[in-house]
Amino acid sequence: MAITLGFESYAVLPFFLMFVAIYLSGYFVIFRNWSPKIRPEASSCLISFFHGTPAALLSSAAILSDPNRGFAAANTSFQKLVLDYSIAYFLTDLLHYLVFSPTDVLFIAHHLATLFVIATCRHVVSHGAFAVLFLLLLAEVTSACQNAWTLSGLRRKEDPFAAKVYDALSPPFYVLYSVVRGFAGPYFVYEMVVFYASGRGDGLVPRWIWVSWVVVVLMAIAVSILWIWNLWVELYRDRTRKLQEKIR
């Protein structure tokens, strides 16, 4: 098990600089007229737009382009590039939280844990990108909808149109997120555990690596389910309140 730190390892640098440039463009140009309280989060959403859907598409392409894909398959050059792309994004967004929301321990921990999973797959074992990229695909397939929902939510108290967009996006976003995080994600993790626990990845993906991956992903799924559950409850209460107001 050797850590690969050759020239190709620095491919993450141009991606990192790109995300930083996008973030700064959002903060100082695109959202310059927004309230200072929400400009950082809006800029975070902007870089997420440039990562989420592209990462989902790139992950799909990287998985499908590998004829030897599997939970213990060696990472291809294309897969390594996609992993670098995501490492750069999470590093940039981690800096955002450290600067603007240092007390948001949950998101900081999430980003550190995600970076651990991606970085160990990319630089420590050089195997298992199929599993990590598929998990990335599941995580980011809802990204575009979530970011649009978040941005409209940030502005809904100041902009009636944003409020309408937020209300319209909430139910379909909640449904999609619930299906992906509540069913597809856990099922794929189950398949991972069955494969690795059988010993078919021994010698390629060490036990401590895949166990740590599973623990991190299960914790992320649990937090996601709790988050979306609270949103469903909030939506139900809000719709019930509005209905009661109409009846009165």
C-alpha positions as a Markdown table, in Angstrom:
| # | Residue | x | y | z |
|---|---|---|---|---|
| 1 | Met | 0.0 | 0.0 | 0.0 |
| 2 | Ala | 2.0 | 3.0 | -1.3 |
| 3 | Ile | 0.9 | 6.6 | -1.3 |
| 4 | Thr | 1.2 | 7.9 | -4.9 |
| 5 | Leu | 2.4 | 11.5 | -5.0 |
| 6 | Gly | 3.7 | 11.9 | -8.5 |
| 7 | Phe | 3.3 | 14.8 | -10.9 |
| 8 | Glu | -0.3 | 13.8 | -11.7 |
| 9 | Ser | -1.2 | 14.3 | -8.0 |
| 10 | Tyr | -1.0 | 18.1 | -8.6 |
| 11 | Ala | -3.9 | 17.9 | -11.1 |
| 12 | Val | -6.0 | 19.1 | -8.2 |
| 13 | Leu | -4.4 | 22.5 | -8.2 |
| 14 | Pro | -5.9 | 24.0 | -11.3 |
| 15 | Phe | -9.3 | 22.7 | -10.3 |
| 16 | Phe | -8.9 | 24.3 | -6.8 |
| 17 | Leu | -7.9 | 27.6 | -8.4 |
| 18 | Met | -10.9 | 27.4 | -10.7 |
| 19 | Phe | -13.3 | 26.9 | -7.8 |
| 20 | Val | -11.7 | 29.7 | -5.8 |
| 21 | Ala | -12.1 | 32.0 | -8.8 |
| 22 | Ile | -15.8 | 31.0 | -9.1 |
| 23 | Tyr | -16.4 | 31.6 | -5.4 |
| 24 | Leu | -14.7 | 35.0 | -5.5 |
| 25 | Ser | -16.7 | 36.0 | -8.6 |
| 26 | Gly | -19.9 | 35.1 | -6.9 |
| 27 | Tyr | -19.0 | 37.0 | -3.7 |
| 28 | Phe | -17.7 | 40.1 | -5.3 |
| 29 | Val | -19.6 | 40.3 | -8.6 |
| 30 | Ile | -22.7 | 38.1 | -9.0 |
| 31 | Phe | -24.1 | 38.4 | -5.5 |
| 32 | Arg | -22.5 | 41.8 | -4.7 |
| 33 | Asn | -26.0 | 43.4 | -4.1 |
| 34 | Trp | -27.2 | 40.7 | -1.8 |
| 35 | Ser | -27.1 | 41.0 | 1.9 |
| 36 | Pro | -23.7 | 40.4 | 3.4 |
| 37 | Lys | -25.2 | 37.8 | 5.7 |
| 38 | Ile | -26.2 | 35.5 | 2.7 |
| 39 | Arg | -23.5 | 36.3 | 0.2 |
| 40 | Pro | -21.0 | 33.7 | 1.5 |
| 41 | Glu | -23.6 | 30.9 | 1.4 |
| 42 | Ala | -24.8 | 32.1 | -2.1 |
| 43 | Ser | -21.2 | 31.9 | -3.3 |
| 44 | Ser | -20.9 | 28.4 | -1.8 |
| 45 | Cys | -24.0 | 27.4 | -3.8 |
| 46 | Leu | -22.4 | 28.8 | -6.9 |
| 47 | Ile | -19.3 | 26.6 | -6.7 |
| 48 | Ser | -21.6 | 23.7 | -5.9 |
| 49 | Phe | -23.5 | 24.4 | -9.1 |
| 50 | Phe | -20.1 | 24.0 | -10.9 |
| 51 | His | -19.3 | 20.8 | -9.1 |
| 52 | Gly | -22.5 | 18.9 | -8.4 |
| 53 | Thr | -24.0 | 18.1 | -11.8 |
| 54 | Pro | -20.6 | 18.0 | -13.6 |
| 55 | Ala | -19.3 | 15.6 | -11.0 |
| 56 | Ala | -22.3 | 13.4 | -11.4 |
| 57 | Leu | -21.9 | 13.3 | -15.2 |
| 58 | Leu | -18.2 | 12.8 | -15.0 |
| 59 | Ser | -18.6 | 10.1 | -12.4 |
| 60 | Ser | -21.0 | 8.3 | -14.6 |
| 61 | Ala | -18.7 | 8.6 | -17.6 |
| 62 | Ala | -15.6 | 7.5 | -15.6 |
| 63 | Ile | -17.4 | 4.4 | -14.3 |
| 64 | Leu | -18.9 | 3.4 | -17.7 |
| 65 | Ser | -15.6 | 3.9 | -19.5 |
| 66 | Asp | -13.8 | 1.3 | -17.4 |
| 67 | Pro | -14.5 | -2.2 | -18.7 |
| 68 | Asn | -12.9 | -3.7 | -15.5 |
| 69 | Arg | -15.1 | -1.7 | -13.1 |
| 70 | Gly | -15.8 | -3.2 | -9.7 |
| 71 | Phe | -15.5 | -2.5 | -6.0 |
| 72 | Ala | -11.8 | -3.5 | -6.0 |
| 73 | Ala | -10.8 | -2.4 | -9.5 |
| 74 | Ala | -7.8 | -0.2 | -10.0 |
| 75 | Asn | -8.5 | 3.4 | -10.5 |
| 76 | Thr | -8.2 | 4.6 | -14.1 |
| 77 | Ser | -6.6 | 7.9 | -15.1 |
| 78 | Phe | -10.1 | 9.4 | -15.9 |
| 79 | Gln | -11.4 | 8.3 | -12.5 |
| 80 | Lys | -8.4 | 9.9 | -10.8 |
| 81 | Leu | -9.1 | 13.1 | -12.6 |
| 82 | Val | -12.7 | 13.1 | -11.4 |
| 83 | Leu | -11.6 | 12.4 | -7.9 |
| 84 | Asp | -9.2 | 15.4 | -8.1 |
| 85 | Tyr | -12.1 | 17.6 | -9.3 |
| 86 | Ser | -14.1 | 16.7 | -6.3 |
| 87 | Ile | -11.2 | 17.1 | -3.9 |
| 88 | Ala | -10.6 | 20.6 | -5.2 |
| 89 | Tyr | -14.3 | 21.5 | -4.7 |
| 90 | Phe | -14.5 | 20.2 | -1.1 |
| 91 | Leu | -11.2 | 21.9 | -0.2 |
| 92 | Thr | -12.6 | 25.2 | -1.5 |
| 93 | Asp | -16.0 | 24.8 | 0.3 |
| 94 | Leu | -14.1 | 23.7 | 3.4 |
| 95 | Leu | -12.2 | 27.0 | 3.4 |
| 96 | His | -15.6 | 28.8 | 3.0 |
| 97 | Tyr | -16.9 | 27.2 | 6.2 |
| 98 | Leu | -13.6 | 27.8 | 8.1 |
| 99 | Val | -13.7 | 31.5 | 7.2 |
| 100 | Phe | -17.4 | 32.4 | 7.4 |
| 101 | Ser | -18.9 | 29.6 | 9.5 |
| 102 | Pro | -16.2 | 28.2 | 11.8 |
| 103 | Thr | -18.8 | 27.1 | 14.3 |
| 104 | Asp | -20.7 | 25.0 | 11.8 |
| 105 | Val | -19.0 | 21.8 | 13.1 |
| 106 | Leu | -21.4 | 19.5 | 11.3 |
| 107 | Phe | -20.5 | 20.7 | 7.8 |
| 108 | Ile | -16.8 | 21.1 | 8.5 |
| 109 | Ala | -16.8 | 17.5 | 9.8 |
| 110 | His | -18.8 | 16.4 | 6.7 |
| 111 | His | -16.3 | 18.0 | 4.3 |
| 112 | Leu | -13.3 | 16.6 | 6.2 |
| 113 | Ala | -14.8 | 13.1 | 6.2 |
| 114 | Thr | -15.6 | 13.3 | 2.5 |
| 115 | Leu | -12.1 | 14.5 | 1.7 |
| 116 | Phe | -10.7 | 11.6 | 3.7 |
| 117 | Val | -12.8 | 9.1 | 1.6 |
| 118 | Ile | -11.9 | 10.6 | -1.7 |
| 119 | Ala | -8.2 | 11.2 | -0.9 |
| 120 | Thr | -7.6 | 7.7 | 0.4 |
| 121 | Cys | -9.2 | 6.2 | -2.7 |
| 122 | Arg | -7.2 | 8.5 | -4.9 |
| 123 | His | -3.8 | 8.6 | -3.2 |
| 124 | Val | -3.5 | 5.8 | -0.7 |
| 125 | Val | -5.0 | 2.6 | -2.3 |
| 126 | Ser | -5.5 | 3.6 | -5.9 |
| 127 | His | -8.4 | 1.2 | -6.1 |
| 128 | Gly | -12.1 | 1.4 | -5.3 |
| 129 | Ala | -12.9 | 4.5 | -7.4 |
| 130 | Phe | -16.0 | 2.7 | -8.7 |
| 131 | Ala | -17.5 | 2.6 | -5.2 |
| 132 | Val | -16.5 | 6.2 | -4.3 |
| 133 | Leu | -17.6 | 7.7 | -7.7 |
| 134 | Phe | -20.9 | 5.9 | -7.6 |
| 135 | Leu | -21.5 | 7.3 | -4.1 |
| 136 | Leu | -20.4 | 10.7 | -5.4 |
| 137 | Leu | -22.9 | 10.3 | -8.2 |
| 138 | Leu | -25.7 | 9.5 | -5.8 |
| 139 | Ala | -24.7 | 12.5 | -3.6 |
| 140 | Glu | -24.6 | 15.0 | -6.4 |
| 141 | Val | -27.5 | 13.9 | -8.6 |
| 142 | Thr | -29.7 | 16.2 | -6.5 |
| 143 | Ser | -27.2 | 19.0 | -6.3 |
| 144 | Ala | -28.6 | 21.3 | -9.0 |
| 145 | Cys | -32.1 | 21.2 | -7.5 |
| 146 | Gln | -30.8 | 21.6 | -4.0 |
| 147 | Asn | -28.7 | 24.6 | -4.9 |
| 148 | Ala | -31.6 | 26.3 | -6.7 |
| 149 | Trp | -33.8 | 25.6 | -3.7 |
| 150 | Thr | -31.1 | 26.9 | -1.3 |
| 151 | Leu | -30.6 | 30.1 | -3.3 |
| 152 | Ser | -34.3 | 30.8 | -3.6 |
| 153 | Gly | -34.6 | 30.1 | 0.1 |
| 154 | Leu | -32.0 | 32.7 | 0.9 |
| 155 | Arg | -33.9 | 35.4 | -0.9 |
| 156 | Arg | -37.5 | 34.3 | -0.3 |
| 157 | Lys | -38.1 | 36.9 | 2.5 |
| 158 | Glu | -36.9 | 39.7 | 0.2 |
| 159 | Asp | -38.1 | 38.6 | -3.2 |
| 160 | Pro | -41.6 | 37.3 | -3.9 |
| 161 | Phe | -40.5 | 35.5 | -7.0 |
| 162 | Ala | -37.8 | 33.7 | -5.0 |
| 163 | Ala | -40.4 | 32.7 | -2.5 |
| 164 | Lys | -42.5 | 31.2 | -5.3 |
| 165 | Val | -39.6 | 29.3 | -6.7 |
| 166 | Tyr | -38.7 | 28.0 | -3.2 |
| 167 | Asp | -42.3 | 26.8 | -2.6 |
| 168 | Ala | -42.5 | 25.2 | -6.0 |
| 169 | Leu | -39.1 | 23.4 | -5.7 |
| 170 | Ser | -39.6 | 22.1 | -2.1 |
| 171 | Pro | -41.9 | 19.1 | -2.7 |
| 172 | Pro | -40.1 | 17.6 | -5.8 |
| 173 | Phe | -36.6 | 18.3 | -4.2 |
| 174 | Tyr | -37.7 | 16.6 | -1.0 |
| 175 | Val | -39.0 | 13.6 | -2.9 |
| 176 | Leu | -35.9 | 13.1 | -5.0 |
| 177 | Tyr | -33.6 | 13.6 | -2.1 |
| 178 | Ser | -35.6 | 11.2 | 0.0 |
| 179 | Val | -35.4 | 8.5 | -2.6 |
| 180 | Val | -31.7 | 8.9 | -3.3 |
| 181 | Arg | -30.5 | 9.3 | 0.3 |
| 182 | Gly | -33.1 | 7.0 | 1.9 |
| 183 | Phe | -33.1 | 4.1 | -0.5 |
| 184 | Ala | -30.6 | 4.2 | -3.3 |
| 185 | Gly | -27.7 | 5.2 | -1.0 |
| 186 | Pro | -28.2 | 2.6 | 1.7 |
| 187 | Tyr | -28.7 | -0.2 | -0.9 |
| 188 | Phe | -25.4 | 0.6 | -2.6 |
| 189 | Val | -23.6 | 0.7 | 0.7 |
| 190 | Tyr | -25.1 | -2.7 | 1.5 |
| 191 | Glu | -23.7 | -4.0 | -1.8 |
| 192 | Met | -20.3 | -2.5 | -0.8 |
| 193 | Val | -20.3 | -4.2 | 2.6 |
| 194 | Val | -21.3 | -7.6 | 1.1 |
| 195 | Phe | -18.4 | -7.4 | -1.4 |
| 196 | Tyr | -15.6 | -6.2 | 0.9 |
| 197 | Ala | -16.7 | -8.4 | 3.8 |
| 198 | Ser | -16.4 | -11.4 | 1.6 |
| 199 | Gly | -12.7 | -10.8 | 1.2 |
| 200 | Arg | -12.8 | -10.2 | -2.5 |
| 201 | Gly | -11.0 | -6.9 | -2.1 |
| 202 | Asp | -8.3 | -8.1 | 0.3 |
| 203 | Gly | -4.8 | -7.0 | -0.7 |
| 204 | Leu | -6.2 | -4.2 | -2.8 |
| 205 | Val | -8.5 | -2.2 | -0.5 |
| 206 | Pro | -7.4 | -2.7 | 3.1 |
| 207 | Arg | -10.0 | -3.5 | 5.7 |
| 208 | Trp | -9.5 | -0.3 | 7.7 |
| 209 | Ile | -10.0 | 1.7 | 4.5 |
| 210 | Trp | -13.2 | 0.2 | 3.3 |
| 211 | Val | -14.6 | 0.1 | 6.9 |
| 212 | Ser | -13.8 | 3.7 | 7.3 |
| 213 | Trp | -15.5 | 4.5 | 4.0 |
| 214 | Val | -18.6 | 2.7 | 5.1 |
| 215 | Val | -18.7 | 4.3 | 8.5 |
| 216 | Val | -18.4 | 7.8 | 6.9 |
| 217 | Val | -21.0 | 7.2 | 4.3 |
| 218 | Leu | -23.5 | 5.7 | 6.8 |
| 219 | Met | -23.1 | 8.6 | 9.1 |
| 220 | Ala | -23.6 | 11.0 | 6.2 |
| 221 | Ile | -26.7 | 9.1 | 5.1 |
| 222 | Ala | -28.1 | 9.2 | 8.7 |
| 223 | Val | -27.6 | 12.9 | 8.9 |
| 224 | Ser | -29.2 | 13.4 | 5.5 |
| 225 | Ile | -32.2 | 11.4 | 6.4 |
| 226 | Leu | -32.7 | 13.4 | 9.7 |
| 227 | Trp | -32.3 | 16.6 | 7.7 |
| 228 | Ile | -34.8 | 15.7 | 5.0 |
| 229 | Trp | -37.2 | 14.4 | 7.7 |
| 230 | Asn | -37.2 | 17.7 | 9.5 |
| 231 | Leu | -37.8 | 19.5 | 6.2 |
| 232 | Trp | -40.8 | 17.3 | 5.5 |
| 233 | Val | -42.2 | 18.0 | 8.9 |
| 234 | Glu | -41.6 | 21.8 | 8.4 |
| 235 | Leu | -43.3 | 21.6 | 5.0 |
| 236 | Tyr | -46.3 | 19.8 | 6.4 |
| 237 | Arg | -46.7 | 22.3 | 9.2 |
| 238 | Asp | -46.4 | 25.2 | 6.8 |
| 239 | Arg | -49.0 | 23.8 | 4.4 |
| 240 | Thr | -51.3 | 23.0 | 7.2 |
| 241 | Arg | -51.0 | 26.5 | 8.6 |
| 242 | Lys | -51.7 | 28.0 | 5.2 |
| 243 | Leu | -54.8 | 25.8 | 4.7 |
| 244 | Gln | -56.2 | 26.8 | 8.1 |
| 245 | Glu | -55.7 | 30.4 | 7.3 |
| 246 | Lys | -57.6 | 30.0 | 4.0 |
| 247 | Ile | -60.5 | 28.3 | 5.9 |
| 248 | Arg | -60.7 | 31.1 | 8.4 |
